[in-house]
Amino acid sequence: MKIILENIGKQYKSDWIFHHIHNEFNINQSIAIVGPNGSGKSTFINIISGHTAPTVGNISYLLNSKQIKQEEVYQYIAVCSPYIELIEEFTIKENISWYVSLKKLKDNLSVDEILNLLSIPKNDLKKLHNYSSGIKQRVKLALSILTDSPVLLLDEPCTNLDATGIKWYNDLISMHSLNRIIIISSNNNPSEIACCSIK
């Protein structure tokens, strides 16, 4: 898998968030995008994921030197972002089941195996809105990191995580980083980007 950025730029009204970005991302690269709030990190992640179009420039996604059609790009990308929400009226098990119906997980992990990873009893019938923000973030991270995809995009992944949750996140991503392009946006939080080789 390869992602090629050619003269990418994003403009809101008269302001350029960023422009003239040329880069190439390849398998087995882990990249940290670091900057303060409002610097365009989330916008950049949204453009890479295909959720937002750049104002100027072009993005190419290549698999085995063959270009992937724009409408098929989502199949190769997993995203965890504050702007992507789970279904609050579903239980955690129902959220996982719904996600698995859309995306394939690594090693064909079952719903119960994901629940075990999250230390949540499989017979727990509480709706998601009854859980803490930290547990919700763990669910979002688990689903994205464990998706069988060559591209993983994480936007401030340690948001709402306590020290135990941050260790859980780092252990999980270290086990599932091979053969992927990983791009992580951060406010320069060392815990979020410890796995990144390019910063």
C-alpha positions in Angstrom: 0.0 0.0 0.0 1.2 3.5 -0.8 -0.4 6.9 -0.4 0.9 9.8 -2.5 0.0 13.4 -1.8 0.6 15.9 -4.6 0.3 19.6 -3.7 -2.4 19.0 -1.1 -4.0 22.1 0.4 -7.2 22.9 2.4 -8.8 26.3 2.5 -11.7 27.5 4.7 -13.2 30.8 3.5 -10.1 33.0 2.9 -7.8 31.1 5.2 -5.5 28.2 4.2 -5.2 25.6 6.9 -2.3 24.1 5.0 -1.1 24.0 1.4 1.7 22.7 -0.9 2.0 19.4 0.9 3.9 16.8 -1.1 4.5 13.4 0.6 4.5 9.7 0.2 3.5 7.2 2.9 4.5 3.5 2.6 3.8 0.2 4.4 5.6 -0.2 7.7 5.8 3.5 8.3 4.4 5.1 11.4 4.1 8.8 11.2 3.2 11.4 13.9 1.5 14.6 12.8 2.2 17.0 15.7 0.8 20.5 16.3 -1.4 22.6 18.6 -5.1 22.8 18.4 -6.3 24.5 15.3 -3.2 23.7 13.3 -5.1 21.4 10.8 -4.2 17.9 12.1 -7.7 16.6 12.2 -8.4 18.1 8.8 -5.3 16.4 7.4 -6.5 13.0 8.9 -10.0 13.5 7.4 -8.5 14.2 4.0 -6.3 11.1 4.1 -9.3 9.0 5.1 -11.4 10.4 2.3 -14.0 12.0 4.6 -13.0 15.4 3.4 -11.8 16.5 0.0 -8.7 18.8 -0.4 -9.3 22.3 -1.8 -6.4 21.7 -4.2 -4.1 18.8 -5.0 -4.5 15.1 -5.5 -4.2 12.0 -3.4 -3.4 8.6 -4.9 -3.8 5.3 -3.1 -1.9 2.4 -4.6 -2.0 -1.3 -3.9 0.5 -3.5 -5.6 1.2 -0.5 -7.9 -2.5 -0.4 -9.0 -4.5 2.7 -8.2 -7.5 2.2 -5.9 -10.7 3.8 -7.0 -11.8 6.7 -4.8 -15.1 5.1 -3.9 -13.2 1.9 -2.7 -10.6 3.6 -0.5 -12.6 3.2 2.7 -12.2 -0.5 2.5 -8.4 -0.1 3.1 -8.5 2.4 5.9 -9.4 2.3 9.6 -10.0 5.5 11.5 -10.4 6.5 15.2 -11.3 10.2 15.6 -13.2 12.3 18.1 -15.6 13.1 15.2 -16.5 9.5 14.6 -19.0 8.3 17.1 -20.3 4.9 18.2 -24.1 4.3 18.6 -24.9 5.5 22.1 -28.2 3.5 22.3 -26.5 0.2 21.4 -24.7 -1.9 24.0 -20.9 -2.3 23.5 -21.6 -5.8 22.1 -24.1 -4.5 19.6 -21.7 -1.7 18.6 -18.9 -4.3 18.0 -21.3 -6.6 16.1 -22.5 -3.7 13.9 -18.9 -2.7 13.2 -17.8 -6.3 12.3 -20.7 -6.4 9.8 -19.0 -3.5 7.9 -15.2 -4.2 8.4 -13.1 -7.3 8.7 -11.1 -7.7 11.9 -7.6 -9.1 12.1 -7.3 -12.8 12.8 -11.0 -13.1 12.4 -11.5 -12.0 16.0 -14.9 -12.6 17.4 -17.2 -10.2 19.2 -16.6 -12.0 22.5 -12.8 -11.9 22.0 -13.0 -8.1 21.6 -15.1 -7.9 24.8 -12.5 -9.9 26.6 -9.8 -7.6 25.4 -11.8 -4.6 26.8 -12.5 -6.5 30.0 -16.2 -6.2 29.5 -18.5 -9.1 30.4 -20.2 -10.5 27.3 -23.5 -10.5 29.0 -23.3 -6.9 30.0 -26.5 -5.3 28.5 -25.8 -1.6 29.5 -26.2 0.9 26.7 -23.0 2.6 25.6 -24.1 6.0 27.0 -23.9 4.5 30.5 -20.1 4.0 30.2 -17.3 6.5 30.9 -15.6 8.5 28.1 -12.5 6.4 28.7 -14.3 3.1 28.0 -15.9 4.5 24.9 -12.5 5.6 23.6 -11.1 2.1 24.3 -13.9 0.6 22.2 -13.2 3.0 19.3 -9.5 2.3 19.5 -9.9 -1.4 19.7 -12.1 -1.5 16.6 -9.8 0.7 14.5 -6.5 -0.9 15.6 -7.9 -4.4 15.1 -9.4 -3.7 11.7 -7.7 -5.8 9.0 -6.6 -2.7 7.0 -3.3 -1.6 5.6 -3.9 2.0 6.7 -4.6 3.1 10.3 -5.4 6.7 11.1 -5.6 7.8 14.8 -6.6 11.4 15.7 -5.5 12.2 19.3 -6.0 8.5 20.4 -5.2 9.0 24.1 -8.1 11.5 24.6 -10.0 10.5 27.8 -7.7 7.6 28.6 -6.2 7.3 32.1 -2.7 5.8 32.8 -4.0 2.3 32.5 -5.8 3.0 29.3 -2.7 4.6 27.8 -0.7 1.5 28.6 -3.4 -0.7 27.1 -3.4 1.5 23.9 0.4 1.3 23.5 0.4 -2.5 24.1 -2.4 -3.0 21.5 -0.9 -0.8 18.8 2.6 -2.3 19.2 1.1 -5.8 18.6 -0.8 -4.6 15.4 1.6 -2.2 13.6 3.3 -4.5 11.1 2.5 -4.2 7.4 0.5 -1.0 7.9 0.8 2.7 7.3 0.0 4.3 10.6 -0.6 8.1 10.9 -1.3 9.6 14.3 -2.2 13.2 15.0 -1.2 14.6 18.4 -0.8 17.8 20.4 2.7 16.4 21.0 1.6 13.9 23.7 4.5 11.4 24.0 2.2 8.6 25.1 0.2 8.9 21.8 3.1 8.8 19.4 5.6 6.5 21.2 5.1 4.0 18.4 5.9 6.4 15.6 9.3 6.3 13.9 8.7 9.5 11.9 7.8 12.7 13.8 
